[in-house]
Amino acid sequence: MSAEAADREAATSSRPCTPPQTCWFEFLLEESLLEKHLRKPCPDPAPVQLIVQFLEQASKPSVNEQNQVQPPPDNKRNRILKLLALKVAAHLKWDLDILEKSLSVPVLNMLLNELLCISKVPPGTKHVDMDLATLPPTTAMAILLYNRWAIRTIVQSSFPVKQAKPGPPQLSVMNQMQQEKELTENILKVLKEQASDSILVLEAALKLDKDLYVHTMRTLDLLAMEPGMVNGETESSTAGLKIRTEEMQCQVCYDLGAAYFQQGSTNAAVYENAREKFFRTKELITEIGSLSLHCTIDEKRLAGYCQACDVLVPSDSTSQQLTPYSQVHICLRSGNYQDVVKIFIEDNLTFSLPVQFRQSVLRELFQKAQQGNEALDEICFKVCACNTVRDILEGRTISVQFNQLFLRPNKEKIDFLLEVCSRSINLEKASDSLKGNMAAFLKNVCLGLEDLQYVFMISSHELFITLLKDEERKLLVDQMRKRSPRVNLCIKPVTSFYDIPASASVNIGQLEHQLILSVDPWRIRQILIELHGMTSERQFWTVSNKWEVPSVYSGVILGIKDNLTRDLVYILLAKGLHCSTVKDFSHAKQLFAACLELVTEFSPKLRQVMLNEMLLLDIHTHEAGTGQSGERPPSDLISRVRGYLEMRLPDIPLRQVIAEECVAFMLNWRENEYLTLQVPAFLLQSNPYVKLGQLLAATCKELPGPKESRRTAKDLWEVVVQICSVSSQHKRGNDGRVSLIKQRESTLGIMYRSELLSFIKKLREPLVLTIILSLFVKLHNVREDIVNDITAEHISIWPSSIPNLQSVDFEAVAITVKELVRYALSISPNNHSWLIIQADIYFATNQYSAALHYYLQAGAVCSDFFNKAVPPDVYTDQVIKRMIKCCSLLNCHTQVAILCQFLREIDYKTAFKSLQEQNSHDAMDSYYDYIWDVTILEYLTYLHHKRGETDKRQIAIKAIGQTELNASNPEEVLQLAAQRRKKKFLQAMAKLYF
C-alpha cells in the first residue's frame, strides 16, 4: 500500500461514525456509510428511523419559480434516497412484523410500492391478473409481500386501538397528525376495496412449488447500476435471499387465516376457511421446525385462533377430539345444559378450563334465567356448585352467588353438592392441600346448615368420613351441640316441615306469591284461573300494594263486572307500567300486548287506553335505545305521536304524562314544522303542552331572523311570566284596612310552574334547552335588586322589562334557573354556554371557588383542556373580570395579576394593587413564569427590591430575561409566548380547582 493510500485510509477511519443529528441522512448519502452504520450493535438512528427519513426526504415537494408547489422531482438524489430506504428494509430481511410495528401505514405503503417499482412490476396492472409462476422470483416475492401487508393492515385496522394520551402539541404538529390520519384512512379504503384481489393473489401463491427470492442490499445495488452491467443476475433464480416454499406458504396461510377470521364476523361460513388455513399453518410449522430463518409466526396467537375456530366450526366426525371449549360452546348452543355440568365436573380434576371462562358461562346462564326461563334455575345452581368446588380446590373463597343459591338448601341440592365434591377429587392421587381444602369446605357447609337432616346427610357421607379424622368429626359435633343443646346427630330427625301436606290456605298463599313475582302474561292468567277456582271471595288485584294503576284508569277497570277479567286487566296493566318504570321494556311490551288483546274483545274505551300506553312505551323504548345514539325514530312512530295529539275521541281517559312525552318527543326530534304550521287549532286551546311546544318550536325556527320578526318569542315570554306569577289574597279588617293574607301560585297560566319544570326535564334538544334557559335567566335578571346579572346565549331576544314586577315569584324563578342548569348539564356536561351560566349563578351567590371551577371548565371543554386558545366569545371581558374578582376574594392575588393580562386592555391598576398585597393564599412567585407582560414583571422586580426580597426579585428578573419576551421580537413570537403562558396558567388553575 502506498503512503498516500495509507493516509487516505487513516483519515477515513478517524472520521466520526455518527454524524450530527441534524444531517445524518445527508452524511450517509454522501459518504455511502449505510452498511457500516447498520452493522453496529445498536445503530443510532435505528434502521426504521432511517427508512422514515429517507422516504420523507425523497417525497418532499418542490417549489418552482412562481412559488407553486410541485410533486417531488425524479432526480438522482431522490432515487438514491428511495434505494437507501429499500436497502435498510432488506437489511431487516423484509420482516413485516418489525416494519409494521415501527412504520406508519403511509410510510410502509410508500416503501412497498417502491419495492414493486424496483422489482419491475408494471404500474397499473392488477396483481390478480399476473401469473406468479411465470414471474421472476424477486418480482413474485415483492407482489406477495405487498398483498400480505395489505390484508394484515386490514385485519389490524379492525382491532380497537387505545388512544395515546395527547401531549401539548403545537399547531404544526397537530396539522401533521391530522394529515397522516386522513392519508391512512384513504389508504385503508383502497386496501379494503382490493381485499378480494389480495386474497386471490395469496391463494394462488399457495399453489407455487418453487422457492422464491427477496431482494438483498447487494441485489438492490446491482439494480441501481446501468442495465448493461447487471448481466441478468437479478432476473435469475439464484439472486437475493432464498425463501423456501414451506416458509412462504406458512406465512401466507397464517395471514389468510387471520383475514378469513376477521371476515367471519359478517359471514360465519368463512370461519371454515380460517380453520383450514390455521391448521395448515400448524402443520407447516411442524415441518419447518427450528430451521426457519424467515418465517416468524406468533404461535400463542395461532393457538388462540385455532381454539376459537374449534369452537366456531366444530367437526362432528371428530367429536372425541374436541377441546372442552368447543364442547361447552356446542352444548350451550344446542341447549344441552346437563352436559355442561358434566364437563365442568370432569374439569374439576384436570383444571383445563380457565376460571374466568367458567364464570362467563355461569353469567350467561343467569341472564337467560332472569329473562324468564325458570327451568334454568336448577342448572344455574349446579354450574355454580361446580365452580365453587373448583375455587375451593384452588384455595379461593366461596362466591357470593353460591351463598345466595344455597340460602334455602334442600335434599336435591345437598345430594348434588356431595356428588360434585366426590367426583372432583381423586383421593389416591390428591395432595394434602387439596384434601385439606375439601375437608374445610364440607365442615363450613355443615356449620352453616340449620336443618339437622341435611347435616346428617353430609356427616355420614363417605367423602366426609374419609377426609376428616375422628377427632375433627367429634369437634364438629361438639360445635353443633353448643349451637343447639338438643342436637343428637345419632338420631334421625323427624319428618321435615316441608313434607307435611299443605292446606288450601297455604296453596292460595303460594299462588299469590307466584302471581306477585311472575311477569309472563300466560302464567299470570293461569294463576288467576286457579285462584278464582279455589275461592270467589277475594279481589286478587289487591294482593300487592305495589300494583298501581292511574286513577283515571282504575274507575273504568274496576267497573268490569267479571271478577277474573277485572283482576287480569288490572294486574297486567299495573305490572306493565311497573316494568316500563324500571326500563324492562321487553316484558312491559308483552304485558301490554296481552292486555290489549284481552280488552279489544269487550271495551273500545280500554282498547284506546292500551294503545295510548303502548305508544308511550314505544317512545320510552326508542329514547332509551337507539335514540341515545342520535338515530331518528321510525316514521311510523312519529305518525302515531301526531295521531295521539290530534285524537278527539270523547270519554277516553287520558294521562297528562302521555301528552307531555309526545310534545317533548316532537321537540327533541326537531319536528318544528309540524308544531308551528300543521298542528290543529283546537289543540292549541285544549292542550297546554301543545301550546307550549308550538311556541318553543316557532321561537327556534325564527331565531336566526331579525329581532323584529320574533313575535313568538314575545308570546313565549308572556306565557312563562304568567306561569311564574303569583296571586295575592287580601282581607279587609274591621277598621277598614286591607291586609295581605298570603300569596299562591297563579291559576291564570296555562299550567303550574311544577308542571312546566317537569315538562322541560323531558327535553334533550340543545337549542330548545338553550332558549328556555335564556328565558329564565332574563326573567331572573329583570328584578330590581339584582347586583350580578347572569349571562346566557340568545338573551337579547326577550323583553327587557315586565309591567308588574310584584306579580312575579322571583324566588321560584331563581330556584327554577338552578334546577334547569343542573338538568341541562346532566344532558350535555360539555356545553360551555351552560357551564358559564352555572358559574354566574355561583358568582352571584358568593360561592367563588365553585364559580371558578365552572368558568375554568367552560374554557377547558372548548379548547381541548387549554391546548388551543379559548374562543373570545367564551372568555369575554366580563367573564375574565368575574374570575379576577373570585381570585381576589379568595386572596389569590398573584392569580389576579396574571388574569389582568387576559383582558383586551390590560388592567395595570388592578394588577399592581393585587401584587402589593402580602397576605396572598396562592403560590406567588412560582406563578411568575406565567406572566408575559414585561411591565408587570418590571413592577414585580421593583416591588421585591423595595421590600428587600432578593430571592423573589431574582425570579422576576429571570422571567424578564427570557428571549421570547424581548420587545424587539416580531408580533407573532410575542403572541406565541403569551399563548403558551396562558395555556400553562389555565391548566395549572384547572388542576387547582377541578
Secondary structure in CASP SS format (residue, H / E / C, confidence):
PFRMAT SS
TARGET T0000
AUTHOR 0000-0000-0000
METHOD secondary structure of the structure
MODEL  1
M C 1.00
S C 1.00
A H 1.00
E H 1.00
A H 1.00
A H 1.00
D H 1.00
R H 1.00
E H 1.00
A H 1.00
A H 1.00
T H 1.00
S H 1.00
S C 1.00
R C 1.00
P C 1.00
C C 1.00
T C 1.00
P C 1.00
P C 1.00
Q H 1.00
T H 1.00
C H 1.00
W H 1.00
F H 1.00
E H 1.00
F H 1.00
L H 1.00
L H 1.00
E H 1.00
E H 1.00
S C 1.00
L C 1.00
L H 1.00
E H 1.00
K H 1.00
H H 1.00
L H 1.00
R C 1.00
K C 1.00
P C 1.00
C C 1.00
P C 1.00
D C 1.00
P C 1.00
A C 1.00
P H 1.00
V H 1.00
Q H 1.00
L H 1.00
I H 1.00
V H 1.00
Q H 1.00
F H 1.00
L H 1.00
E H 1.00
Q H 1.00
A H 1.00
S C 1.00
K C 1.00
P C 1.00
S E 1.00
V E 1.00
N C 1.00
E C 1.00
Q C 1.00
N C 1.00
Q C 1.00
V E 1.00
Q E 1.00
P C 1.00
P C 1.00
P C 1.00
D C 1.00
N C 1.00
K H 1.00
R H 1.00
N H 1.00
R H 1.00
I H 1.00
L H 1.00
K H 1.00
L H 1.00
L H 1.00
A H 1.00
L H 1.00
K H 1.00
V H 1.00
A H 1.00
A H 1.00
H H 1.00
L C 1.00
K C 1.00
W C 1.00
D C 1.00
L H 1.00
D H 1.00
I H 1.00
L H 1.00
E H 1.00
K H 1.00
S H 1.00
L C 1.00
S C 1.00
V H 1.00
P H 1.00
V H 1.00
L H 1.00
N H 1.00
M H 1.00
L H 1.00
L H 1.00
N H 1.00
E H 1.00
L H 1.00
L H 1.00
C H 1.00
I H 1.00
S C 1.00
K C 1.00
V C 1.00
P C 1.00
P C 1.00
G C 1.00
T C 1.00
K C 1.00
H H 1.00
V H 1.00
D H 1.00
M C 1.00
D C 1.00
L H 1.00
A H 1.00
T H 1.00
L C 1.00
P C 1.00
P H 1.00
T H 1.00
T H 1.00
A H 1.00
M H 1.00
A H 1.00
I H 1.00
L H 1.00
L H 1.00
Y H 1.00
N H 1.00
R H 1.00
W H 1.00
A H 1.00
I H 1.00
R H 1.00
T H 1.00
I H 1.00
V H 1.00
Q H 1.00
S H 1.00
S C 1.00
F C 1.00
P C 1.00
V C 1.00
K C 1.00
Q C 1.00
A C 1.00
K C 1.00
P C 1.00
G C 1.00
P C 1.00
P C 1.00
Q C 1.00
L H 1.00
S H 1.00
V H 1.00
M H 1.00
N H 1.00
Q H 1.00
M H 1.00
Q H 1.00
Q H 1.00
E H 1.00
K H 1.00
E H 1.00
L H 1.00
T H 1.00
E H 1.00
N H 1.00
I H 1.00
L H 1.00
K H 1.00
V H 1.00
L H 1.00
K H 1.00
E H 1.00
Q C 1.00
A H 1.00
S H 1.00
D H 1.00
S H 1.00
I H 1.00
L H 1.00
V H 1.00
L H 1.00
E H 1.00
A H 1.00
A H 1.00
L C 1.00
K C 1.00
L C 1.00
D C 1.00
K C 1.00
D C 1.00
L E 1.00
Y E 1.00
V E 1.00
H C 1.00
T C 1.00
M H 1.00
R H 1.00
T H 1.00
L H 1.00
D H 1.00
L H 1.00
L H 1.00
A H 1.00
M C 1.00
E C 1.00
P H 1.00
G H 1.00
M H 1.00
V C 1.00
N C 1.00
G C 1.00
E H 1.00
T H 1.00
E H 1.00
S C 1.00
S C 1.00
T C 1.00
A C 1.00
G C 1.00
L E 1.00
K E 1.00
I E 1.00
R C 1.00
T H 1.00
E H 1.00
E H 1.00
M H 1.00
Q H 1.00
C H 1.00
Q H 1.00
V H 1.00
C H 1.00
Y H 1.00
D H 1.00
L H 1.00
G H 1.00
A H 1.00
A H 1.00
Y H 1.00
F H 1.00
Q H 1.00
Q H 1.00
G C 1.00
S C 1.00
T C 1.00
N C 1.00
A C 1.00
A C 1.00
V H 1.00
Y H 1.00
E H 1.00
N H 1.00
A H 1.00
R H 1.00
E H 1.00
K H 1.00
F H 1.00
F H 1.00
R H 1.00
T H 1.00
K H 1.00
E H 1.00
L H 1.00
I H 1.00
T H 1.00
E H 1.00
I H 1.00
G H 1.00
S H 1.00
L H 1.00
S C 1.00
L C 1.00
H C 1.00
C C 1.00
T C 1.00
I C 1.00
D C 1.00
E H 1.00
K H 1.00
R H 1.00
L H 1.00
A H 1.00
G H 1.00
Y H 1.00
C H 1.00
Q H 1.00
A H 1.00
C H 1.00
D H 1.00
V H 1.00
L H 1.00
V C 1.00
P C 1.00
S C 1.00
D H 1.00
S H 1.00
T H 1.00
S H 1.00
Q H 1.00
Q H 1.00
L C 1.00
T C 1.00
P H 1.00
Y H 1.00
S H 1.00
Q H 1.00
V H 1.00
H H 1.00
I H 1.00
C H 1.00
L H 1.00
R H 1.00
S H 1.00
G C 1.00
N C 1.00
Y H 1.00
Q H 1.00
D H 1.00
V H 1.00
V H 1.00
K H 1.00
I H 1.00
F H 1.00
I H 1.00
E H 1.00
D H 1.00
N H 1.00
L H 1.00
T H 1.00
F C 1.00
S C 1.00
L C 1.00
P C 1.00
V H 1.00
Q H 1.00
F H 1.00
R H 1.00
Q H 1.00
S H 1.00
V H 1.00
L H 1.00
R H 1.00
E H 1.00
L H 1.00
F H 1.00
Q H 1.00
K H 1.00
A H 1.00
Q H 1.00
Q C 1.00
G C 1.00
N C 1.00
E C 1.00
A C 1.00
L H 1.00
D H 1.00
E H 1.00
I H 1.00
C H 1.00
F H 1.00
K H 1.00
V H 1.00
C H 1.00
A H 1.00
C H 1.00
N H 1.00
T H 1.00
V H 1.00
R H 1.00
D H 1.00
I H 1.00
L H 1.00
E C 1.00
G C 1.00
R C 1.00
T C 1.00
I C 1.00
S C 1.00
V H 1.00
Q H 1.00
F H 1.00
N H 1.00
Q H 1.00
L H 1.00
F C 1.00
L C 1.00
R C 1.00
P C 1.00
N C 1.00
K H 1.00
E H 1.00
K H 1.00
I H 1.00
D H 1.00
F H 1.00
L H 1.00
L H 1.00
E H 1.00
V H 1.00
C H 1.00
S H 1.00
R H 1.00
S C 1.00
I C 1.00
N C 1.00
L C 1.00
E C 1.00
K C 1.00
A C 1.00
S C 1.00
D H 1.00
S H 1.00
L H 1.00
K H 1.00
G H 1.00
N H 1.00
M H 1.00
A H 1.00
A H 1.00
F H 1.00
L H 1.00
K H 1.00
N H 1.00
V H 1.00
C H 1.00
L H 1.00
G H 1.00
L C 1.00
E C 1.00
D C 1.00
L H 1.00
Q H 1.00
Y H 1.00
V H 1.00
F H 1.00
M H 1.00
I H 1.00
S H 1.00
S C 1.00
H C 1.00
E H 1.00
L H 1.00
F H 1.00
I H 1.00
T H 1.00
L H 1.00
L C 1.00
K C 1.00
D H 1.00
E H 1.00
E H 1.00
R H 1.00
K H 1.00
L H 1.00
L H 1.00
V H 1.00
D H 1.00
Q H 1.00
M H 1.00
R H 1.00
K H 1.00
R H 1.00
S C 1.00
P C 1.00
R C 1.00
V C 1.00
N C 1.00
L C 1.00
C C 1.00
I C 1.00
K C 1.00
P C 1.00
V C 1.00
T C 1.00
S C 1.00
F H 1.00
Y H 1.00
D H 1.00
I C 1.00
P C 1.00
A C 1.00
S C 1.00
A H 1.00
S H 1.00
V H 1.00
N H 1.00
I H 1.00
G H 1.00
Q H 1.00
L H 1.00
E H 1.00
H H 1.00
Q H 1.00
L H 1.00
I H 1.00
L H 1.00
S C 1.00
V C 1.00
D C 1.00
P H 1.00
W H 1.00
R H 1.00
I H 1.00
R H 1.00
Q H 1.00
I H 1.00
L H 1.00
I H 1.00
E H 1.00
L H 1.00
H H 1.00
G H 1.00
M H 1.00
T C 1.00
S C 1.00
E C 1.00
R C 1.00
Q C 1.00
F H 1.00
W H 1.00
T H 1.00
V C 1.00
S C 1.00
N C 1.00
K C 1.00
W C 1.00
E C 1.00
V C 1.00
P C 1.00
S H 1.00
V H 1.00
Y H 1.00
S H 1.00
G H 1.00
V H 1.00
I H 1.00
L H 1.00
G C 1.00
I C 1.00
K C 1.00
D C 1.00
N H 1.00
L H 1.00
T H 1.00
R H 1.00
D H 1.00
L H 1.00
V H 1.00
Y H 1.00
I H 1.00
L H 1.00
L H 1.00
A H 1.00
K H 1.00
G H 1.00
L H 1.00
H H 1.00
C H 1.00
S H 1.00
T H 1.00
V C 1.00
K C 1.00
D C 1.00
F H 1.00
S H 1.00
H H 1.00
A H 1.00
K H 1.00
Q H 1.00
L H 1.00
F H 1.00
A H 1.00
A H 1.00
C H 1.00
L H 1.00
E H 1.00
L H 1.00
V H 1.00
T C 1.00
E C 1.00
F C 1.00
S C 1.00
P H 1.00
K H 1.00
L H 1.00
R H 1.00
Q H 1.00
V H 1.00
M H 1.00
L H 1.00
N H 1.00
E H 1.00
M H 1.00
L H 1.00
L H 1.00
L H 1.00
D H 1.00
I H 1.00
H H 1.00
T H 1.00
H H 1.00
E H 1.00
A H 1.00
G C 1.00
T H 1.00
G H 1.00
Q H 1.00
S H 1.00
G C 1.00
E C 1.00
R C 1.00
P C 1.00
P C 1.00
S H 1.00
D H 1.00
L H 1.00
I H 1.00
S H 1.00
R H 1.00
V H 1.00
R H 1.00
G H 1.00
Y H 1.00
L H 1.00
E C 1.00
M C 1.00
R C 1.00
L C 1.00
P C 1.00
D C 1.00
I C 1.00
P C 1.00
L C 1.00
R C 1.00
Q H 1.00
V H 1.00
I H 1.00
A H 1.00
E H 1.00
E H 1.00
C H 1.00
V H 1.00
A H 1.00
F H 1.00
M H 1.00
L H 1.00
N H 1.00
W C 1.00
R C 1.00
E C 1.00
N H 1.00
E H 1.00
Y H 1.00
L H 1.00
T H 1.00
L H 1.00
Q H 1.00
V C 1.00
P C 1.00
A H 1.00
F H 1.00
L H 1.00
L H 1.00
Q H 1.00
S H 1.00
N C 1.00
P H 1.00
Y H 1.00
V H 1.00
K H 1.00
L H 1.00
G H 1.00
Q H 1.00
L H 1.00
L H 1.00
A H 1.00
A H 1.00
T H 1.00
C H 1.00
K H 1.00
E H 1.00
L C 1.00
P C 1.00
G C 1.00
P C 1.00
K H 1.00
E H 1.00
S H 1.00
R C 1.00
R H 1.00
T H 1.00
A H 1.00
K H 1.00
D H 1.00
L H 1.00
W H 1.00
E H 1.00
V H 1.00
V H 1.00
V H 1.00
Q H 1.00
I H 1.00
C C 1.00
S E 1.00
V E 1.00
S E 1.00
S E 1.00
Q E 1.00
H E 1.00
K E 1.00
R E 1.00
G C 1.00
N C 1.00
D C 1.00
G C 1.00
R C 1.00
V E 1.00
S E 1.00
L E 1.00
I E 1.00
K E 1.00
Q E 1.00
R E 1.00
E E 1.00
S C 1.00
T C 1.00
L C 1.00
G C 1.00
I C 1.00
M C 1.00
Y C 1.00
R H 1.00
S H 1.00
E H 1.00
L H 1.00
L H 1.00
S H 1.00
F H 1.00
I H 1.00
K C 1.00
K C 1.00
L C 1.00
R C 1.00
E C 1.00
P H 1.00
L H 1.00
V H 1.00
L H 1.00
T H 1.00
I H 1.00
I H 1.00
L H 1.00
S H 1.00
L H 1.00
F H 1.00
V H 1.00
K H 1.00
L H 1.00
H H 1.00
N H 1.00
V C 1.00
R C 1.00
E C 1.00
D C 1.00
I C 1.00
V C 1.00
N C 1.00
D C 1.00
I C 1.00
T C 1.00
A C 1.00
E C 1.00
H C 1.00
I H 1.00
S H 1.00
I H 1.00
W C 1.00
P C 1.00
S C 1.00
S C 1.00
I C 1.00
P C 1.00
N C 1.00
L H 1.00
Q H 1.00
S H 1.00
V E 1.00
D C 1.00
F H 1.00
E H 1.00
A H 1.00
V H 1.00
A H 1.00
I H 1.00
T H 1.00
V H 1.00
K H 1.00
E H 1.00
L H 1.00
V H 1.00
R H 1.00
Y H 1.00
A H 1.00
L H 1.00
S H 1.00
I H 1.00
S C 1.00
P C 1.00
N C 1.00
N C 1.00
H H 1.00
S H 1.00
W H 1.00
L H 1.00
I H 1.00
I H 1.00
Q H 1.00
A H 1.00
D H 1.00
I H 1.00
Y H 1.00
F H 1.00
A H 1.00
T C 1.00
N C 1.00
Q C 1.00
Y H 1.00
S H 1.00
A H 1.00
A H 1.00
L H 1.00
H H 1.00
Y H 1.00
Y H 1.00
L H 1.00
Q H 1.00
A H 1.00
G H 1.00
A H 1.00
V H 1.00
C C 1.00
S C 1.00
D C 1.00
F C 1.00
F C 1.00
N C 1.00
K C 1.00
A C 1.00
V C 1.00
P C 1.00
P C 1.00
D C 1.00
V C 1.00
Y C 1.00
T C 1.00
D H 1.00
Q H 1.00
V H 1.00
I H 1.00
K H 1.00
R H 1.00
M H 1.00
I H 1.00
K H 1.00
C H 1.00
C H 1.00
S H 1.00
L H 1.00
L C 1.00
N C 1.00
C C 1.00
H H 1.00
T H 1.00
Q H 1.00
V H 1.00
A H 1.00
I H 1.00
L H 1.00
C H 1.00
Q C 1.00
F C 1.00
L C 1.00
R C 1.00
E C 1.00
I C 1.00
D C 1.00
Y H 1.00
K H 1.00
T H 1.00
A H 1.00
F H 1.00
K H 1.00
S H 1.00
L H 1.00
Q H 1.00
E C 1.00
Q C 1.00
N C 1.00
S C 1.00
H C 1.00
D C 1.00
A C 1.00
M H 1.00
D H 1.00
S H 1.00
Y H 1.00
Y H 1.00
D H 1.00
Y H 1.00
I C 1.00
W C 1.00
D C 1.00
V H 1.00
T H 1.00
I H 1.00
L H 1.00
E H 1.00
Y H 1.00
L H 1.00
T H 1.00
Y H 1.00
L H 1.00
H H 1.00
H H 1.00
K H 1.00
R H 1.00
G C 1.00
E C 1.00
T H 1.00
D H 1.00
K H 1.00
R H 1.00
Q H 1.00
I H 1.00
A H 1.00
I H 1.00
K H 1.00
A H 1.00
I H 1.00
G C 1.00
Q C 1.00
T H 1.00
E H 1.00
L H 1.00
N C 1.00
A C 1.00
S C 1.00
N C 1.00
P C 1.00
E H 1.00
E H 1.00
V H 1.00
L H 1.00
Q H 1.00
L H 1.00
A H 1.00
A H 1.00
Q H 1.00
R H 1.00
R H 1.00
K H 1.00
K H 1.00
K H 1.00
F H 1.00
L H 1.00
Q H 1.00
A H 1.00
M H 1.00
A H 1.00
K H 1.00
L H 1.00
Y H 1.00
F C 1.00
END
